[in-house]
């Protein structure tokens, strides 16, 4: 469902993607909305994920203990503006540790994302948006797709986040996860004896730097456990990218903020950046019968190819099955697009198409 925003429905939208009609099934919310006046947060194209009745990738929302007089009279806490509204408090791309619109509400009220098509076809639901006013010389875009394919026992989410610029910038992409880390595909050790705030302004001062390391390979993979299921974020990252594990609660002597964990993918790039993630629910943990199955991600490799304005995301599983997503910067349903990958042409019509694992197996791709 796409819920358009603004008095005339022309100021962005809230895009909701669901795996099924079951209200507890996998669901994604993409915040391609307007600023929202004084209540608005600087979270253009932020992402939330829900599954089995829980937040999987969570949004901090407001810093307020509503009607609890002992906590600042039940009013909005000072950290509401200083942290909760800032871009780094959301699952949204941050440039140079500065919030969208430089954190100025009046500026944000003037701009909303431009919407791409909302696509629903067999095995694919997809939404996209872009904005070029959040930063002076960087345009941002995000495409989120939910794909059902036989290569995965449950639907997966493909998340393409891009920043376009000719200058050198630092790009931070946070994922605030709900649960307990069980596995990474890179070595990392937490700061066992002392922690420092990640920064000193724009919300960074409220994040403890719990661990920081260079990823060391093109694929970053983080897995956590929540209740009875596992969740993995597998991201193809630029060379030299880092991952920073954080926890909310630094610079907070009055314990006003919830202690929630997250990790930030960080890259410093010229000519823009791309982060392509596969968000994957998998496995089962049963504490009653004491068994665990499918605790490891099925994703072996994520690759991102571009041919002009056309893009292809290729996902290879550990079993050797391949699922690919073609994305075009053209809403024309009959326009043809081709991306060549290692001598193999992926051709489709329209703004997006899934190349399912069975079709690629038949063609030997």
C-alpha positions as CSV (number, residue, x, y, z in Angstrom):
1,X,0.0,0.0,0.0
2,X,1.2,3.5,-0.8
3,X,-0.2,6.2,1.5
4,X,0.5,9.6,-0.2
5,X,1.4,12.5,2.0
6,X,0.6,16.2,2.2
7,X,-2.7,18.2,1.8
8,X,-2.9,17.3,-1.9
9,X,-1.2,13.9,-1.7
10,X,1.8,15.2,-3.6
11,X,4.5,15.4,-0.8
12,X,5.9,11.9,-0.8
13,X,4.3,8.8,0.7
14,X,4.5,6.1,3.3
15,X,5.1,2.9,1.5
16,X,4.1,-0.4,3.2
17,X,5.2,-3.8,1.8
18,X,3.8,-7.0,3.3
19,X,4.7,-10.6,2.6
20,X,1.1,-11.8,3.0
21,X,-2.3,-10.9,4.6
22,X,-1.1,-12.3,7.9
23,X,-0.6,-9.2,10.1
24,X,2.3,-10.9,11.9
25,X,4.1,-11.8,8.7
26,X,7.2,-9.9,7.4
27,X,6.5,-6.3,6.7
28,X,8.5,-3.2,5.6
29,X,7.7,0.5,6.1
30,X,9.6,3.0,4.0
31,X,9.3,6.6,5.1
32,X,9.3,8.5,1.9
33,X,7.1,11.2,3.5
34,X,7.2,15.0,4.0
35,X,8.9,16.6,7.0
36,X,5.8,16.6,9.1
37,X,6.1,20.2,10.4
38,X,7.3,20.6,14.1
39,X,6.7,16.9,14.9
40,X,8.8,15.8,11.9
41,X,12.1,13.9,12.0
42,X,15.0,14.2,9.6
43,X,14.6,10.7,8.3
44,X,14.0,10.9,4.6
45,X,13.7,7.4,3.1
46,X,14.1,5.7,6.5
47,X,13.3,2.0,6.8
48,X,11.5,-0.1,9.4
49,X,11.1,-3.9,9.3
50,X,8.6,-6.0,11.3
51,X,8.1,-9.7,11.7
52,X,6.2,-12.1,14.1
53,X,4.7,-9.1,15.9
54,X,8.1,-7.5,16.7
55,X,10.2,-4.7,15.3
56,X,13.2,-6.2,13.6
57,X,14.8,-3.0,12.3
58,X,13.5,-0.4,14.6
59,X,12.9,3.4,14.6
60,X,13.6,5.3,17.9
61,X,10.5,7.5,17.5
62,X,10.0,10.2,20.2
63,X,12.1,10.7,23.3
64,X,9.3,11.1,25.7
65,X,7.7,9.3,28.7
66,X,4.2,10.3,27.9
67,X,2.3,11.4,31.1
68,X,5.0,10.1,33.4
69,X,5.5,13.1,35.6
70,X,8.7,11.9,37.1
71,X,10.4,12.0,33.7
72,X,10.5,15.7,32.8
73,X,6.8,16.1,33.7
74,X,5.8,13.7,30.9
75,X,6.9,16.3,28.2
76,X,9.2,15.8,25.3
77,X,12.7,15.3,26.7
78,X,15.6,17.5,25.6
79,X,17.0,14.5,23.8
80,X,14.0,14.5,21.5
81,X,15.4,17.3,19.4
82,X,19.1,16.5,20.1
83,X,18.9,12.8,19.3
84,X,15.5,11.3,18.4
85,X,14.8,13.7,15.5
86,X,18.4,13.6,14.1
87,X,19.0,11.4,11.0
88,X,21.5,9.2,12.7
89,X,18.7,8.0,15.1
90,X,17.0,6.3,12.1
91,X,17.8,3.7,9.5
92,X,18.5,6.3,6.9
93,X,21.7,7.5,5.1
94,X,23.7,10.2,6.8
95,X,26.3,12.3,5.0
96,X,29.2,13.9,6.8
97,X,27.6,13.3,10.2
98,X,25.0,16.0,9.4
99,X,21.3,15.5,9.6
100,X,19.1,16.0,6.5
101,X,18.4,19.7,5.8
102,X,21.1,20.5,8.4
103,X,18.5,19.7,11.0
104,X,16.4,22.8,10.2
105,X,12.6,22.1,10.3
106,X,11.6,25.1,8.2
107,X,13.9,23.9,5.4
108,X,12.7,20.3,5.6
109,X,9.1,21.5,5.4
110,X,9.8,22.8,1.9
111,X,11.0,19.5,0.5
112,X,9.7,15.9,0.1
113,X,11.1,12.9,-1.7
114,X,10.3,12.2,-5.3
115,X,8.4,8.9,-5.6
116,X,9.3,6.1,-8.0
117,X,6.8,3.5,-9.1
118,X,5.1,1.2,-6.6
119,X,5.4,-2.2,-8.2
120,X,3.6,-5.5,-7.5
121,X,4.2,-8.5,-9.7
122,X,4.7,-12.2,-9.2
123,X,7.2,-12.7,-6.4
124,X,8.1,-9.0,-6.2
125,X,6.8,-5.9,-4.4
126,X,9.0,-2.8,-4.7
127,X,9.0,0.9,-3.8
128,X,11.6,3.6,-4.5
129,X,12.2,7.3,-3.9
130,X,14.9,9.9,-4.2
131,X,15.7,13.4,-3.0
132,X,18.3,16.0,-3.9
133,X,17.6,18.7,-1.4
134,X,18.5,16.9,1.9
135,X,22.2,17.9,1.3
136,X,23.7,20.7,-0.8
137,X,25.7,18.5,-3.2
138,X,24.5,15.0,-2.6
139,X,21.3,13.4,-4.0
140,X,19.9,10.3,-2.1
141,X,17.9,7.4,-3.4
142,X,16.6,4.2,-2.0
143,X,14.9,1.2,-3.5
144,X,13.3,-1.5,-1.3
145,X,12.0,-4.8,-2.7
146,X,10.5,-7.8,-1.1
147,X,11.1,-11.0,-3.2
148,X,9.6,-14.4,-2.8
149,X,11.7,-17.2,-4.4
150,X,12.2,-20.9,-4.0
151,X,15.9,-20.3,-3.1
152,X,14.8,-18.9,0.3
153,X,12.2,-20.5,2.6
154,X,10.9,-17.0,3.5
155,X,10.7,-13.8,1.5
156,X,13.8,-11.6,1.5
157,X,14.2,-7.8,1.4
158,X,16.6,-6.2,-1.0
159,X,17.6,-2.7,0.0
160,X,19.5,-0.4,-2.4
161,X,20.7,2.8,-0.8
162,X,22.7,5.3,-2.9
163,X,24.3,8.7,-2.5
164,X,25.3,10.6,-5.7
165,X,27.9,13.3,-5.6
166,X,31.0,14.5,-7.4
167,X,32.8,15.4,-4.1
168,X,34.3,13.3,-1.4
169,X,31.9,12.6,1.5
170,X,31.5,10.2,4.5
171,X,28.4,8.1,4.3
172,X,26.9,6.4,7.3
173,X,24.1,3.8,6.9
174,X,22.7,2.7,10.4
175,X,20.7,-0.4,11.1
176,X,19.1,-0.4,14.5
177,X,18.4,-4.1,15.2
178,X,16.2,-5.7,17.8
179,X,17.8,-8.7,19.4
180,X,21.2,-10.2,20.2
181,X,24.2,-10.5,17.8
182,X,25.0,-14.2,17.1
183,X,27.4,-14.0,14.1
184,X,29.4,-11.7,11.8
185,X,31.5,-12.7,8.8
186,X,34.4,-10.4,10.0
187,X,36.4,-10.4,13.2
188,X,35.3,-7.8,15.7
189,X,35.9,-7.2,19.4
190,X,33.9,-4.9,21.6
191,X,35.6,-2.2,23.6
192,X,35.7,-4.1,26.9
193,X,37.0,-1.5,29.3
194,X,36.0,1.9,28.0
195,X,33.7,3.4,25.4
196,X,33.6,6.9,23.9
197,X,30.7,8.7,22.2
198,X,30.8,8.3,18.4
199,X,30.8,12.1,17.8
200,X,29.9,15.4,19.4
201,X,26.9,16.7,17.6
202,X,23.8,15.9,15.4
203,X,22.9,13.0,17.6
204,X,26.3,11.2,17.3
205,X,27.1,12.3,20.9
206,X,24.4,10.0,22.2
207,X,25.9,6.8,20.6
208,X,28.5,4.7,22.4
209,X,31.1,3.4,20.0
210,X,31.0,-0.2,21.2
211,X,33.3,-1.7,18.5
212,X,34.7,-0.5,15.2
213,X,36.5,-2.5,12.5
214,X,37.2,-2.5,8.7
215,X,35.1,-5.1,7.1
216,X,37.9,-6.4,4.9
217,X,35.8,-8.1,2.2
218,X,33.1,-6.9,-0.3
219,X,30.4,-8.5,1.8
220,X,29.4,-7.5,5.3
221,X,27.2,-9.9,7.1
222,X,25.6,-9.4,10.6
223,X,23.2,-11.9,12.1
224,X,21.1,-11.6,15.3
225,X,18.5,-13.6,17.2
226,X,15.1,-12.3,18.3
227,X,12.7,-14.5,20.0
228,X,12.6,-17.7,17.9
229,X,14.0,-16.5,14.6
230,X,17.3,-15.3,13.2
231,X,17.8,-12.2,10.9
232,X,20.8,-11.4,8.7
233,X,21.8,-8.2,6.9
234,X,24.2,-9.1,4.1
235,X,25.6,-5.9,2.4
236,X,27.9,-5.4,-0.5
237,X,30.1,-2.5,0.6
238,X,32.8,-0.3,-1.0
239,X,36.5,-1.1,-0.5
240,X,37.8,0.2,2.9
241,X,34.3,0.3,4.4
242,X,34.0,0.0,8.2
243,X,31.3,-1.3,10.5
244,X,30.7,0.5,13.8
245,X,28.6,-1.3,16.5
246,X,26.8,1.3,18.6
247,X,24.5,1.5,21.6
248,X,22.2,4.4,22.4
249,X,22.8,6.1,25.8
250,X,26.1,8.1,25.7
251,X,26.0,11.7,27.0
252,X,22.8,10.8,28.9
253,X,23.4,11.3,32.6
254,X,19.7,11.3,33.4
255,X,19.0,7.9,31.7
256,X,16.4,9.5,29.4
257,X,17.2,7.3,26.3
258,X,16.5,3.6,25.8
259,X,19.6,1.5,25.5
260,X,19.1,0.1,22.0
261,X,21.9,-1.5,19.8
262,X,22.7,-0.9,16.2
263,X,25.5,-1.1,13.6
264,X,26.6,1.6,11.1
265,X,28.1,0.8,7.7
266,X,30.6,3.7,7.0
267,X,32.3,4.5,3.8
268,X,34.3,7.6,2.7
269,X,33.9,7.9,-1.1
270,X,34.3,10.2,-4.0
271,X,31.6,10.1,-6.7
272,X,29.0,8.7,-4.4
273,X,28.3,5.4,-2.7
274,X,26.1,2.3,-3.0
275,X,25.1,0.0,-0.2
276,X,23.1,-3.1,-1.4
277,X,21.7,-5.2,1.4
278,X,19.8,-8.4,1.6
279,X,17.7,-8.5,4.8
280,X,16.9,-12.1,5.4
281,X,14.7,-13.9,8.1
282,X,15.8,-17.5,8.6
283,X,16.0,-20.4,10.9
284,X,14.3,-21.3,14.2
285,X,15.4,-21.3,17.8
286,X,13.3,-23.5,20.2
287,X,14.3,-23.1,23.8
288,X,11.6,-25.6,25.0
289,X,12.7,-28.5,22.9
290,X,16.3,-27.3,22.8
291,X,17.1,-27.2,19.1
292,X,18.3,-24.7,16.6
293,X,18.0,-24.9,12.9
294,X,19.0,-22.6,10.1
295,X,20.9,-20.1,12.2
296,X,23.3,-19.2,9.5
297,X,22.4,-16.9,6.6
298,X,21.8,-18.6,3.2
299,X,23.5,-15.7,1.3
300,X,27.0,-16.4,0.0
301,X,27.4,-13.4,-2.3
302,X,25.7,-10.1,-3.2
303,X,26.8,-8.3,-6.4
304,X,25.7,-5.0,-7.8
305,X,26.1,-4.2,-11.6
306,X,25.3,-1.0,-13.5
307,X,24.8,-0.3,-17.1
308,X,24.0,3.4,-17.5
309,X,20.8,4.1,-15.5
310,X,20.0,0.4,-15.3
311,X,21.1,-1.8,-12.4
312,X,21.1,-5.4,-11.5
313,X,21.5,-7.0,-8.1
314,X,22.6,-10.6,-8.1
315,X,22.2,-12.8,-5.0
316,X,24.0,-16.1,-4.8
317,X,23.1,-18.6,-2.1
318,X,25.5,-21.0,-0.4
319,X,23.7,-23.8,-2.3
320,X,24.6,-22.1,-5.6
321,X,21.1,-20.8,-6.4
322,X,20.9,-17.3,-7.9
323,X,18.2,-14.7,-7.6
324,X,18.6,-11.4,-9.5
325,X,16.7,-8.1,-9.4
326,X,16.8,-5.8,-12.4
327,X,16.0,-2.1,-11.7
328,X,15.5,0.6,-14.3
329,X,15.3,4.4,-14.0
330,X,12.3,4.4,-16.3
331,X,8.7,3.9,-15.4
332,X,7.7,3.0,-19.0
333,X,6.2,-0.5,-18.8
334,X,7.3,-1.5,-22.3
335,X,10.8,-0.1,-22.3
336,X,13.5,-2.8,-22.6
337,X,16.6,-2.9,-20.4
338,X,19.7,-5.0,-20.5
339,X,22.6,-5.4,-18.0
340,X,25.5,-7.6,-19.1
341,X,27.1,-9.7,-16.3
342,X,30.2,-11.6,-17.2
343,X,29.0,-12.2,-20.7
344,X,25.4,-13.0,-19.8
345,X,22.6,-10.5,-20.7
346,X,19.8,-9.9,-18.2
347,X,17.0,-8.3,-20.2
348,X,13.6,-7.2,-19.0
349,X,10.8,-4.8,-19.7
350,X,9.4,-2.2,-17.3
351,X,10.9,-0.5,-14.2
352,X,11.8,-3.8,-12.4
353,X,11.9,-7.5,-12.8
354,X,12.9,-10.6,-10.7
355,X,15.0,-13.3,-12.4
356,X,13.9,-16.2,-10.2
357,X,16.3,-19.0,-9.3
358,X,14.6,-21.6,-11.4
359,X,14.8,-19.6,-14.6
360,X,18.5,-18.7,-14.0
361,X,19.3,-22.4,-13.3
362,X,17.6,-23.4,-16.6
363,X,19.8,-20.9,-18.5
364,X,23.0,-21.9,-16.7
365,X,23.4,-18.3,-15.4
